[in-house]
Amino acid sequence: MVVVSNRDRSHGVLEKINYPVDIRKLDVAELHILAEEIRETIIKTVSKNGGHLASSLGTVELTLAIHYVFDTPRDKLIWDVGHQAYAHKIITGRKDLFHTLRKKGGISGFPRREESLYDVFNTGHSSTSISAASGIAEAKCLAGGDFKIIAVIGDGSICAGMAFEALNWAGDRDKNLIIVLNDNEMCISPNVGAMSSYLNRVMTGQTVTKLKTEVKNFLRSIPSIGEQMFKFTKQLEESLKGLVVPGLLFEELGFTYVGPLEGHRLDYLIKNFKNVKDLRGPILVHVITRKGKGYQFAEDDPSKFHGVAPFKIESGEAHPDNPARLSYTKMFGKTIVKLARENPRIVAITAAMSEGTGLDEFAREYPGRFYDVGMAEQHGVTFAAGLATESLIPVVAIYSTFMQRAYDQIIHDVCLQKLPVVLALDRGGFVGSDGPTHHGLFDYSYLRSIPNIIVMSPKDENELQHMIKTAVECGGPVSIRYPRGSGIGVNLDDEPVCLEIGKGEVVVHGGDADLAIIAIGSTVYPAIAAARKLRDDGISARVINARFVKPLDEQLLCDTAKNVKKIITVEENVLMGGFGSAVLELFEKRGIYDVVVRRLGIGDEFVEHASQGELRKMYGIDEEGIIHTARSIMDRGAATLSVIAS
Ligand SMILES: Cc1ncc(C[n+]2csc(CCOP(=O)(O)OP(=O)(O)O)c2C)c(N)n1
């Protein structure tokens, strides 16, 4: 067990390590010390910066063994999701930068090709590693090189459709490809589904297999009758194969199965990887690890320590962050439970993220109406569509970024059939330190272009509860997106009520206004604050909370444009095809050409990691940014139709 004290303790192995070539000089005892030092480094850094702790602690020995045996970076190592790759970062040239993990300008929490030669493929979303590794293996084959390609994938991630598609492909291609299945029996919560049960049987079957080998050896050792008996048991074994032979499923798919291996014994891992290195064709190495290994609090509660905010090492407790304010996630969770009490048709679906989406309370209260489909967003959405055809009201809670996976399902299975599926998109907008793979910056654009769907976003946690009520009662496809983190801290109405679909609200009238700020979701309060400051400068601004990206409140927006000729739209979304685009399209449709429109949002680029506050500032959608734009638009004087995008 790693004990991390506040003072730096060093056994001196890690300080000599910069690259994998350095670890290849160590013996197993030194490697074990190194593993402990790496764990201390990870725990210390994550306790300050937040991050994916439990998964990374579980893969320390696995990481060392792979880099020890294989010739990285010549041999290619691909991490699935990449949240478990902190040890990999530390021993591939980033030890001295590790304290900057997930900070603005610092190293990313996921593998990044831009960061290191050792990061072969950028990751963040799950279940891509086998496909990527297969592509690399084919390319290497075309080029005629002899390399080892290793993909490390978790037991949660291997259950997603993409991973199955890739296994189906790779098992048949006969390319040299090593898939390391890192099995800790956990996704974020305990893993679900038939594959997970199968892996469990494989693990428990290991004892049976050992026993079987011993019996066979014993029989063979009996002179004359032994060989006969051995043949008989061989036949018996064939018929029992599915029950006791580990990894038969993978063997049937065309992989050589190796395992299950104990994932924290370096001597054992190294020996087995050395053997595997000489094998050819597709191989699956099944490694059993413990999530959170080495930090008791994380071992005891790996779900809580999967992804953590800064915490105190001694107690494992998080540092309090705005404790008085309810998070959007909590508000969603509470409201959906409340509504489900009154309406038995409401059911809830998560894709392996019941805590993250706030559905854990629903799961406890209504286990029979709650479905964790595993890391399978596509299946989750079409499954919801199926439920909806039978008069249920499915609420699918998936982070905005992961909902991207289910785009065709939303179009084809939900919207085309006008089914009443509620898409609850948590983590809309900037998510902060998880960076470009996790920001939810596309959903307004990707959803509003689909016919039949209502797209809304609340200005605060109170409006969120009303939107959830509106969504479950609207009778058609609908999405609500809300941000990561704490709400505004507003008073909460006792009961959620339905909002009028497509109606915005004027939140600051601004009298005979000089300009209008049309905001949506997380940008409404900064717009209100900006209007107050602008008033002190003698600029009067009207602020509209649009509430709906689709359908827009056409009357309100057109009247505003006619009266107030200068318009700023603000959104925490990409500008292309987003909310501001919708407003422009409306003006064009209604022939309103004599306005100056300035759209604030995210331009045509991927956004790096930094805190949410830093990013809102950088992209000019916070109070200060809106003030700056308002002043500049006032300086321009009146103009006829002129659209200035950020
Ligand atoms: C497409 C997608 N959905 C959801 C997530 C969020 N997520 C990150 S890691 C994780 C669990 C991964 O489980 P597993 O592969 O078993 O790895 P472990 O953390 O247990 O090591 C989830 C659900 C994601 N990264 N990508």
The ligand as an SDF file (V2000), in Angstrom:
LIG
                    3D

 26 27  0  0  0  0  0  0  0  0999 V2000
  -17.7990    7.0220  -25.6940 C   0  0  0  0  0  0  0  0  0  0  0  0
  -17.4980    7.2540  -24.2300 C   0  0  0  0  0  0  0  0  0  0  0  0
  -18.4810    7.1140  -23.3180 N   0  0  0  0  0  0  0  0  0  0  0  0
  -18.2250    7.3510  -22.0100 C   0  0  0  0  0  0  0  0  0  0  0  0
  -16.9780    7.7060  -21.5970 C   0  0  0  0  0  0  0  0  0  0  0  0
  -16.7250    8.0500  -20.1330 C   0  0  0  0  0  0  0  0  0  0  0  0
  -15.8220    7.0500  -19.5160 N   0  0  0  0  0  0  0  0  0  0  0  0
  -14.5120    7.2790  -19.4080 C   0  0  0  0  0  0  0  0  0  0  0  0
  -13.7000    5.9850  -18.7610 S   0  0  0  0  0  0  0  0  0  0  0  0
  -15.1230    5.1240  -18.5510 C   0  0  0  0  0  0  0  0  0  0  0  0
  -15.0920    3.7620  -17.9660 C   0  0  0  0  0  0  0  0  0  0  0  0
  -14.0700    2.9120  -18.6400 C   0  0  0  0  0  0  0  0  0  0  0  0
  -14.1170    1.6260  -18.1430 O   0  0  0  0  0  0  0  0  0  0  0  0
  -12.9640    0.6220  -18.5270 P   0  0  0  0  0  0  0  0  0  0  0  0
  -12.7550    0.6190  -19.9870 O   0  0  0  0  0  0  0  0  0  0  0  0
  -13.2930   -0.6800  -17.8990 O   0  0  0  0  0  0  0  0  0  0  0  0
  -11.6810    1.2730  -17.8870 O   0  0  0  0  0  0  0  0  0  0  0  0
  -11.3080    1.4580  -16.3320 P   0  0  0  0  0  0  0  0  0  0  0  0
  -11.6120    2.8860  -16.0120 O   0  0  0  0  0  0  0  0  0  0  0  0
  -12.1220    0.5080  -15.5370 O   0  0  0  0  0  0  0  0  0  0  0  0
   -9.8710    1.1840  -16.2650 O   0  0  0  0  0  0  0  0  0  0  0  0
  -16.2280    5.8510  -19.0040 C   0  0  0  0  0  0  0  0  0  0  0  0
  -17.6230    5.3870  -18.9650 C   0  0  0  0  0  0  0  0  0  0  0  0
  -15.9750    7.8350  -22.5820 C   0  0  0  0  0  0  0  0  0  0  0  0
  -14.7280    8.2220  -22.2700 N   0  0  0  0  0  0  0  0  0  0  0  0
  -16.2590    7.5910  -23.8710 N   0  0  0  0  0  0  0  0  0  0  0  0
  1  2  1  0
  2  3  1  0
  2 26  2  0
  3  4  2  0
  4  5  1  0
  5  6  1  0
  5 24  2  0
  6  7  1  0
  7  8  2  0
  7 22  1  0
  8  9  1  0
  9 10  1  0
 10 11  1  0
 10 22  2  0
 11 12  1  0
 12 13  1  0
 13 14  1  0
 14 15  2  0
 14 16  1  0
 14 17  1  0
 17 18  1  0
 18 19  2  0
 18 20  1  0
 18 21  1  0
 22 23  1  0
 24 25  1  0
 24 26  1  0
M  CHG  1   7   1
M  END
$$$$
